[in-house]
């Protein structure tokens, strides 16, 4: 019965204006796409959404680590506002703004791609450049070489340059001239960089911490074993924080296992499982500890469904291109974008 309904609705929609616009199978227009039926496309869309929806939260978490346009009132004991409650609450507001922005931009891009290009390609912010923007350009809590507002100007101009190069055919020419080995190496390097960010305590699960001899060492100790002068340095008892093992086994190994068995939405399932486990407050692995930041996050979480307008990051761009470091960042953004699209 459901099969007959699907066939009838597929045929009716294919013969409608919607079917003719998207050239569905059975629409009767020139160039109709065989096998492209309404319910087939709906299932494909849901599958694609499940595979990429994680970027909405991950992109916001990564970029918010730079502090956005929050102002850090540093002190000798806390020079980069790691323990500043007001600053961290502001970062949480930035993260929520970025969730709204990521979802809105992805929706608009996917709509335009489907409605005008008629291609089965979903668009959303990609990983790699967001981590470079947050940790190398602006820096963790704004400790980088370029302020957040000016870094946005570099991204803005780079986007226009990329569009112009594409329209003129120069990007395609560059893609053909760049050696394949260099393209693969760039992708591998970006992947390793993202993995490294994911293992850090700032925005990641905290497997990696600071080390006085090697700069990078193991982290994941409980608060009482941290160096009070260096918050991400462990004096002893590394890898004993429970959240690390939740991230490794459930967020990591389980997700990989699901992907090996080609489970649709494997990444989403891993994120949901870790998220649900971290909801209860009276546990060591909770995302909502009993402190000002945890209370604010929990109050927002209890709303379940709400419209969150962009409050802090809307039109935060500063069109000042006098600093040469902005152009260096712009060139890097452009290079990686070209590599990503070849």
C-alpha positions as a Markdown table, in Angstrom:
| # | Residue | x | y | z |
|---|---|---|---|---|
| 1 | Unk | 0.0 | 0.0 | 0.0 |
| 2 | Unk | 2.8 | 2.4 | 0.9 |
| 3 | Unk | 4.5 | 1.4 | -2.3 |
| 4 | Unk | 1.5 | 2.3 | -4.4 |
| 5 | Unk | 1.2 | 5.6 | -2.6 |
| 6 | Unk | 4.9 | 6.4 | -3.2 |
| 7 | Unk | 4.6 | 5.5 | -6.9 |
| 8 | Unk | 1.4 | 7.6 | -7.4 |
| 9 | Unk | 2.9 | 10.6 | -5.5 |
| 10 | Unk | 6.2 | 10.3 | -7.4 |
| 11 | Unk | 4.3 | 10.4 | -10.7 |
| 12 | Unk | 2.0 | 13.3 | -9.7 |
| 13 | Unk | 4.9 | 15.4 | -8.4 |
| 14 | Unk | 7.0 | 14.6 | -11.5 |
| 15 | Unk | 4.3 | 16.0 | -13.7 |
| 16 | Unk | 3.9 | 19.1 | -11.6 |
| 17 | Unk | 5.8 | 22.4 | -12.0 |
| 18 | Unk | 8.1 | 21.3 | -9.2 |
| 19 | Unk | 8.9 | 18.0 | -11.1 |
| 20 | Unk | 9.5 | 19.9 | -14.4 |
| 21 | Unk | 11.8 | 22.4 | -12.7 |
| 22 | Unk | 14.0 | 19.7 | -11.1 |
| 23 | Unk | 13.6 | 17.4 | -14.2 |
| 24 | Unk | 12.4 | 14.5 | -12.2 |
| 25 | Unk | 12.0 | 11.1 | -13.8 |
| 26 | Unk | 8.6 | 11.1 | -15.5 |
| 27 | Unk | 8.4 | 14.9 | -15.9 |
| 28 | Unk | 8.5 | 14.7 | -19.7 |
| 29 | Unk | 10.9 | 17.6 | -20.0 |
| 30 | Unk | 14.1 | 17.5 | -22.0 |
| 31 | Unk | 17.0 | 16.1 | -20.0 |
| 32 | Unk | 14.9 | 14.5 | -17.3 |
| 33 | Unk | 17.0 | 12.5 | -14.9 |
| 34 | Unk | 16.2 | 8.8 | -14.9 |
| 35 | Unk | 15.8 | 7.4 | -11.4 |
| 36 | Unk | 15.4 | 10.8 | -9.9 |
| 37 | Unk | 12.1 | 10.4 | -8.1 |
| 38 | Unk | 10.6 | 12.6 | -5.4 |
| 39 | Unk | 10.8 | 10.1 | -2.5 |
| 40 | Unk | 14.2 | 8.9 | -3.6 |
| 41 | Unk | 15.5 | 12.5 | -3.4 |
| 42 | Unk | 13.8 | 13.0 | 0.0 |
| 43 | Unk | 15.6 | 9.9 | 1.4 |
| 44 | Unk | 18.9 | 11.1 | -0.1 |
| 45 | Unk | 18.4 | 14.5 | 1.4 |
| 46 | Unk | 17.8 | 13.1 | 4.9 |
| 47 | Unk | 20.8 | 10.8 | 4.6 |
| 48 | Unk | 23.0 | 13.7 | 3.5 |
| 49 | Unk | 21.7 | 15.9 | 6.3 |
| 50 | Unk | 22.5 | 13.1 | 8.8 |
| 51 | Unk | 26.0 | 12.8 | 7.5 |
| 52 | Unk | 26.8 | 16.6 | 7.8 |
| 53 | Unk | 24.6 | 18.1 | 10.5 |
| 54 | Unk | 27.5 | 17.7 | 13.0 |
| 55 | Unk | 29.2 | 20.7 | 11.4 |
| 56 | Unk | 26.5 | 23.0 | 12.9 |
| 57 | Unk | 27.8 | 22.4 | 16.4 |
| 58 | Unk | 31.4 | 21.6 | 15.6 |
| 59 | Unk | 32.0 | 24.7 | 13.6 |
| 60 | Unk | 30.5 | 26.9 | 16.3 |
| 61 | Unk | 32.6 | 25.2 | 19.0 |
| 62 | Unk | 35.9 | 25.6 | 17.1 |
| 63 | Unk | 35.4 | 29.3 | 16.0 |
| 64 | Unk | 34.1 | 30.4 | 19.5 |
| 65 | Unk | 37.4 | 29.2 | 21.0 |
| 66 | Unk | 39.0 | 32.4 | 19.6 |
| 67 | Unk | 36.8 | 34.5 | 21.7 |
| 68 | Unk | 35.1 | 36.4 | 18.9 |
| 69 | Unk | 34.7 | 40.0 | 19.7 |
| 70 | Unk | 34.5 | 39.4 | 23.4 |
| 71 | Unk | 36.8 | 41.7 | 25.5 |
| 72 | Unk | 39.4 | 40.0 | 27.7 |
| 73 | Unk | 40.1 | 42.0 | 30.9 |
| 74 | Unk | 43.3 | 40.2 | 31.6 |
| 75 | Unk | 45.0 | 40.1 | 35.0 |
| 76 | Unk | 48.5 | 39.0 | 36.0 |
| 77 | Unk | 47.1 | 35.7 | 37.3 |
| 78 | Unk | 44.9 | 35.1 | 34.3 |
| 79 | Unk | 46.4 | 36.9 | 31.2 |
| 80 | Unk | 44.3 | 35.2 | 28.6 |
| 81 | Unk | 41.0 | 35.0 | 30.6 |
| 82 | Unk | 40.9 | 31.2 | 31.0 |
| 83 | Unk | 39.2 | 31.5 | 34.3 |
| 84 | Unk | 37.3 | 34.8 | 33.7 |
| 85 | Unk | 33.6 | 34.0 | 34.2 |
| 86 | Unk | 32.4 | 37.0 | 32.3 |
| 87 | Unk | 34.6 | 36.3 | 29.3 |
| 88 | Unk | 33.7 | 32.7 | 29.2 |
| 89 | Unk | 30.0 | 33.5 | 29.3 |
| 90 | Unk | 30.6 | 35.9 | 26.4 |
| 91 | Unk | 32.3 | 33.0 | 24.5 |
| 92 | Unk | 29.2 | 30.9 | 25.1 |
| 93 | Unk | 27.1 | 33.6 | 23.6 |
| 94 | Unk | 29.4 | 33.7 | 20.6 |
| 95 | Unk | 29.0 | 29.9 | 20.2 |
| 96 | Unk | 25.3 | 30.2 | 20.1 |
| 97 | Unk | 25.5 | 33.0 | 17.5 |
| 98 | Unk | 27.7 | 30.9 | 15.4 |
| 99 | Unk | 25.3 | 27.9 | 15.6 |
| 100 | Unk | 22.6 | 30.2 | 14.2 |
| 101 | Unk | 24.9 | 31.6 | 11.5 |
| 102 | Unk | 26.2 | 28.2 | 10.4 |
| 103 | Unk | 22.6 | 26.8 | 10.1 |
| 104 | Unk | 21.4 | 29.9 | 8.2 |
| 105 | Unk | 24.3 | 29.9 | 5.8 |
| 106 | Unk | 24.1 | 26.2 | 5.1 |
| 107 | Unk | 20.3 | 26.5 | 4.5 |
| 108 | Unk | 20.7 | 29.3 | 2.0 |
| 109 | Unk | 23.6 | 27.7 | 0.2 |
| 110 | Unk | 21.8 | 24.3 | -0.1 |
| 111 | Unk | 18.7 | 26.0 | -1.3 |
| 112 | Unk | 20.5 | 28.0 | -4.0 |
| 113 | Unk | 22.5 | 24.9 | -5.1 |
| 114 | Unk | 19.3 | 22.8 | -5.5 |
| 115 | Unk | 17.0 | 25.5 | -6.9 |
| 116 | Unk | 19.3 | 27.0 | -9.5 |
| 117 | Unk | 22.1 | 24.6 | -10.1 |
| 118 | Unk | 19.8 | 21.5 | -9.7 |
| 119 | Unk | 22.7 | 19.5 | -8.4 |
| 120 | Unk | 22.6 | 16.9 | -5.5 |
| 121 | Unk | 25.3 | 18.7 | -3.6 |
| 122 | Unk | 24.8 | 20.0 | 0.0 |
| 123 | Unk | 26.9 | 23.0 | 1.1 |
| 124 | Unk | 28.1 | 23.9 | 4.6 |
| 125 | Unk | 31.1 | 25.4 | 6.2 |
| 126 | Unk | 34.0 | 23.0 | 5.9 |
| 127 | Unk | 36.5 | 21.8 | 8.5 |
| 128 | Unk | 40.1 | 23.0 | 8.3 |
| 129 | Unk | 39.9 | 26.7 | 7.5 |
| 130 | Unk | 37.7 | 27.3 | 10.6 |
| 131 | Unk | 40.4 | 25.7 | 12.8 |
| 132 | Unk | 43.1 | 27.8 | 11.1 |
| 133 | Unk | 41.0 | 30.9 | 11.5 |
| 134 | Unk | 40.3 | 30.2 | 15.2 |
| 135 | Unk | 43.7 | 28.9 | 16.4 |
| 136 | Unk | 46.3 | 30.4 | 14.0 |
| 137 | Unk | 44.9 | 33.7 | 12.8 |
| 138 | Unk | 42.9 | 35.0 | 15.7 |
| 139 | Unk | 44.3 | 32.6 | 18.3 |
| 140 | Unk | 42.8 | 31.0 | 21.3 |
| 141 | Unk | 41.1 | 33.7 | 23.3 |
| 142 | Unk | 42.3 | 36.3 | 20.9 |
| 143 | Unk | 46.0 | 35.6 | 21.4 |
| 144 | Unk | 46.8 | 35.4 | 17.7 |
| 145 | Unk | 48.3 | 38.0 | 15.3 |
| 146 | Unk | 45.0 | 39.4 | 14.0 |
| 147 | Unk | 41.9 | 40.6 | 15.9 |
| 148 | Unk | 38.6 | 38.8 | 15.2 |
| 149 | Unk | 37.0 | 41.7 | 13.3 |
| 150 | Unk | 39.9 | 42.2 | 11.0 |
| 151 | Unk | 40.2 | 38.4 | 10.4 |
| 152 | Unk | 36.6 | 38.4 | 9.2 |
| 153 | Unk | 37.6 | 41.1 | 6.6 |
| 154 | Unk | 40.2 | 38.7 | 5.3 |
| 155 | Unk | 37.7 | 36.0 | 4.9 |
| 156 | Unk | 35.2 | 38.4 | 3.2 |
| 157 | Unk | 37.7 | 39.6 | 0.6 |
| 158 | Unk | 39.1 | 36.1 | 0.0 |
| 159 | Unk | 35.6 | 34.9 | -0.8 |
| 160 | Unk | 35.2 | 37.6 | -3.5 |
| 161 | Unk | 38.6 | 36.9 | -4.9 |
| 162 | Unk | 37.8 | 33.2 | -5.1 |
| 163 | Unk | 34.5 | 33.9 | -6.9 |
| 164 | Unk | 36.2 | 36.1 | -9.4 |
| 165 | Unk | 39.0 | 33.5 | -10.1 |
| 166 | Unk | 36.2 | 30.9 | -10.6 |
| 167 | Unk | 34.2 | 33.1 | -13.1 |
| 168 | Unk | 37.4 | 33.9 | -15.1 |
| 169 | Unk | 38.4 | 30.2 | -15.2 |
| 170 | Unk | 41.7 | 30.9 | -13.4 |
| 171 | Unk | 40.8 | 28.6 | -10.5 |
| 172 | Unk | 40.3 | 25.7 | -12.9 |
| 173 | Unk | 43.7 | 26.5 | -14.5 |
| 174 | Unk | 45.4 | 26.5 | -11.1 |
| 175 | Unk | 43.7 | 23.2 | -10.2 |
| 176 | Unk | 45.2 | 21.6 | -13.4 |
| 177 | Unk | 48.7 | 23.0 | -12.8 |
| 178 | Unk | 49.0 | 22.0 | -9.1 |
| 179 | Unk | 50.6 | 18.6 | -8.8 |
| 180 | Unk | 48.3 | 15.9 | -7.6 |
| 181 | Unk | 50.7 | 14.9 | -4.9 |
| 182 | Unk | 50.6 | 18.4 | -3.5 |
| 183 | Unk | 46.8 | 18.4 | -3.4 |
| 184 | Unk | 46.8 | 15.1 | -1.5 |
| 185 | Unk | 49.4 | 16.3 | 0.9 |
| 186 | Unk | 47.5 | 19.5 | 1.6 |
| 187 | Unk | 44.3 | 17.4 | 2.4 |
| 188 | Unk | 46.3 | 15.1 | 4.7 |
| 189 | Unk | 47.9 | 18.0 | 6.5 |
| 190 | Unk | 44.6 | 19.7 | 7.1 |
| 191 | Unk | 43.2 | 16.4 | 8.4 |
| 192 | Unk | 46.0 | 16.0 | 10.8 |
| 193 | Unk | 45.7 | 19.6 | 11.9 |
| 194 | Unk | 41.9 | 19.1 | 12.6 |
| 195 | Unk | 42.7 | 15.9 | 14.5 |
| 196 | Unk | 45.3 | 17.7 | 16.6 |
| 197 | Unk | 42.7 | 20.4 | 17.4 |
| 198 | Unk | 40.2 | 17.7 | 18.4 |
| 199 | Unk | 42.7 | 16.3 | 20.9 |
| 200 | Unk | 43.5 | 19.6 | 22.6 |
| 201 | Unk | 41.7 | 20.7 | 25.8 |
| 202 | Unk | 40.6 | 24.0 | 24.2 |
| 203 | Unk | 37.7 | 22.8 | 22.0 |
| 204 | Unk | 38.7 | 19.1 | 22.0 |
| 205 | Unk | 38.6 | 16.2 | 24.4 |
| 206 | Unk | 41.8 | 17.0 | 26.1 |
| 207 | Unk | 44.1 | 14.0 | 25.4 |
| 208 | Unk | 46.9 | 16.4 | 24.5 |
| 209 | Unk | 48.2 | 19.0 | 26.9 |
| 210 | Unk | 51.3 | 21.2 | 27.4 |
| 211 | Unk | 54.7 | 19.9 | 28.3 |
| 212 | Unk | 57.6 | 21.9 | 29.6 |
| 213 | Unk | 60.2 | 19.9 | 27.6 |
| 214 | Unk | 58.5 | 19.0 | 24.4 |
| 215 | Unk | 55.8 | 21.7 | 24.2 |
| 216 | Unk | 53.2 | 19.0 | 23.5 |
| 217 | Unk | 52.5 | 16.1 | 25.9 |
| 218 | Unk | 49.7 | 14.1 | 27.4 |
| 219 | Unk | 46.9 | 15.9 | 29.2 |
| 220 | Unk | 43.5 | 14.8 | 30.7 |
| 221 | Unk | 44.3 | 15.1 | 34.4 |
| 222 | Unk | 41.7 | 16.1 | 36.9 |
| 223 | Unk | 41.7 | 19.7 | 38.2 |
| 224 | Unk | 43.6 | 19.0 | 41.4 |
| 225 | Unk | 46.6 | 17.7 | 39.3 |
| 226 | Unk | 46.9 | 20.7 | 37.0 |
| 227 | Unk | 49.7 | 23.2 | 37.2 |
| 228 | Unk | 48.0 | 26.3 | 38.7 |
| 229 | Unk | 50.2 | 28.6 | 36.7 |
| 230 | Unk | 49.5 | 26.8 | 33.4 |
| 231 | Unk | 45.9 | 25.5 | 33.1 |
| 232 | Unk | 46.6 | 22.9 | 30.4 |
| 233 | Unk | 49.7 | 21.4 | 31.9 |
| 234 | Unk | 49.4 | 18.3 | 34.0 |
| 235 | Unk | 51.7 | 17.7 | 36.9 |
| 236 | Unk | 50.7 | 14.0 | 37.2 |
| 237 | Unk | 47.8 | 11.6 | 36.7 |
| 238 | Unk | 47.4 | 12.1 | 33.0 |
| 239 | Unk | 44.5 | 10.6 | 31.0 |
| 240 | Unk | 42.4 | 10.1 | 34.1 |
| 241 | Unk | 39.6 | 12.5 | 33.3 |
| 242 | Unk | 36.5 | 10.4 | 32.5 |
| 243 | Unk | 35.4 | 12.7 | 29.6 |
| 244 | Unk | 38.5 | 11.8 | 27.7 |
| 245 | Unk | 37.5 | 8.1 | 27.5 |
| 246 | Unk | 33.9 | 8.9 | 26.7 |
| 247 | Unk | 35.2 | 10.9 | 23.7 |
| 248 | Unk | 37.7 | 8.2 | 22.6 |
| 249 | Unk | 35.5 | 5.2 | 22.9 |
| 250 | Unk | 32.0 | 6.5 | 22.1 |
| 251 | Unk | 32.8 | 9.6 | 20.1 |
| 252 | Unk | 35.7 | 8.0 | 18.3 |
| 253 | Unk | 35.9 | 4.2 | 18.1 |
| 254 | Unk | 32.1 | 3.6 | 18.1 |
| 255 | Unk | 31.7 | 6.2 | 15.3 |
| 256 | Unk | 34.4 | 4.7 | 13.2 |
| 257 | Unk | 32.8 | 1.2 | 13.7 |
| 258 | Unk | 29.5 | 2.5 | 12.5 |
| 259 | Unk | 31.1 | 4.1 | 9.5 |
| 260 | Unk | 32.9 | 0.8 | 8.7 |
| 261 | Unk | 29.5 | -0.9 | 8.5 |
| 262 | Unk | 28.2 | 2.0 | 6.4 |
| 263 | Unk | 25.6 | 3.1 | 8.9 |
| 264 | Unk | 23.9 | 6.2 | 7.7 |
| 265 | Unk | 24.4 | 9.2 | 10.0 |
| 266 | Unk | 27.3 | 7.4 | 11.9 |
| 267 | Unk | 28.9 | 10.7 | 12.9 |
| 268 | Unk | 25.5 | 12.1 | 14.1 |
| 269 | Unk | 24.8 | 8.9 | 16.1 |
| 270 | Unk | 28.2 | 9.3 | 17.9 |
| 271 | Unk | 27.6 | 12.9 | 18.7 |
| 272 | Unk | 24.1 | 12.2 | 20.0 |
| 273 | Unk | 25.2 | 9.4 | 22.2 |
| 274 | Unk | 28.0 | 11.4 | 23.8 |
| 275 | Unk | 25.7 | 14.4 | 24.2 |
| 276 | Unk | 22.9 | 12.4 | 25.9 |
| 277 | Unk | 25.4 | 10.8 | 28.3 |
| 278 | Unk | 26.7 | 14.3 | 29.2 |
| 279 | Unk | 23.3 | 15.8 | 30.0 |
| 280 | Unk | 22.8 | 14.6 | 33.7 |
| 281 | Unk | 24.3 | 17.3 | 35.9 |
| 282 | Unk | 25.4 | 15.3 | 39.0 |
| 283 | Unk | 28.1 | 13.3 | 37.2 |
| 284 | Unk | 31.8 | 13.8 | 36.4 |
| 285 | Unk | 31.2 | 13.8 | 32.7 |
| 286 | Unk | 28.4 | 16.4 | 32.6 |
| 287 | Unk | 28.4 | 19.3 | 30.2 |
| 288 | Unk | 26.5 | 21.4 | 32.7 |
| 289 | Unk | 28.6 | 21.6 | 35.9 |
| 290 | Unk | 27.2 | 23.6 | 38.8 |
| 291 | Unk | 29.0 | 26.9 | 38.1 |
| 292 | Unk | 27.9 | 30.2 | 36.4 |
| 293 | Unk | 28.8 | 28.9 | 32.9 |
| 294 | Unk | 27.2 | 25.5 | 33.4 |
| 295 | Unk | 24.0 | 27.1 | 34.9 |
| 296 | Unk | 23.7 | 29.5 | 31.9 |
| 297 | Unk | 24.2 | 26.6 | 29.4 |
| 298 | Unk | 21.7 | 24.5 | 31.2 |
| 299 | Unk | 19.1 | 27.3 | 31.3 |
| 300 | Unk | 19.4 | 27.6 | 27.6 |
| 301 | Unk | 19.3 | 23.9 | 27.1 |
| 302 | Unk | 16.0 | 23.6 | 29.0 |
| 303 | Unk | 14.3 | 25.7 | 26.4 |
| 304 | Unk | 14.6 | 22.6 | 24.0 |
| 305 | Unk | 13.3 | 24.6 | 21.0 |
| 306 | Unk | 13.8 | 28.3 | 20.6 |
| 307 | Unk | 14.8 | 30.9 | 18.0 |
| 308 | Unk | 18.2 | 32.3 | 18.8 |
| 309 | Unk | 18.9 | 35.6 | 17.0 |
| 310 | Unk | 22.5 | 36.6 | 16.3 |
| 311 | Unk | 23.4 | 39.1 | 19.0 |
| 312 | Unk | 27.2 | 39.6 | 19.1 |
| 313 | Unk | 28.7 | 38.6 | 15.7 |
| 314 | Unk | 26.3 | 40.2 | 13.2 |
| 315 | Unk | 28.1 | 42.7 | 11.1 |
| 316 | Unk | 31.2 | 42.5 | 13.3 |
| 317 | Unk | 33.6 | 42.9 | 10.4 |
| 318 | Unk | 36.3 | 45.6 | 10.3 |
| 319 | Unk | 37.3 | 46.6 | 6.7 |
| 320 | Unk | 40.8 | 47.6 | 7.6 |
| 321 | Unk | 43.4 | 46.1 | 5.2 |
| 322 | Unk | 46.3 | 48.1 | 6.3 |
| 323 | Unk | 47.9 | 45.3 | 8.3 |
| 324 | Unk | 50.1 | 43.1 | 6.2 |
| 325 | Unk | 49.3 | 40.1 | 8.4 |
| 326 | Unk | 45.7 | 40.2 | 7.1 |
| 327 | Unk | 47.0 | 39.7 | 3.5 |
| 328 | Unk | 49.1 | 36.7 | 4.6 |
| 329 | Unk | 46.0 | 35.2 | 6.2 |
| 330 | Unk | 44.0 | 36.0 | 3.1 |
| 331 | Unk | 46.5 | 34.2 | 0.8 |
| 332 | Unk | 46.4 | 31.2 | 3.1 |
| 333 | Unk | 42.6 | 31.1 | 3.1 |
| 334 | Unk | 42.6 | 31.3 | -0.7 |
| 335 | Unk | 45.3 | 28.6 | -1.2 |
| 336 | Unk | 43.4 | 26.2 | 1.1 |
| 337 | Unk | 40.1 | 27.0 | -0.6 |
| 338 | Unk | 41.6 | 26.2 | -4.0 |
| 339 | Unk | 43.1 | 23.0 | -2.7 |
| 340 | Unk | 39.7 | 22.0 | -1.2 |
| 341 | Unk | 37.9 | 22.4 | -4.5 |
| 342 | Unk | 40.2 | 20.6 | -6.8 |
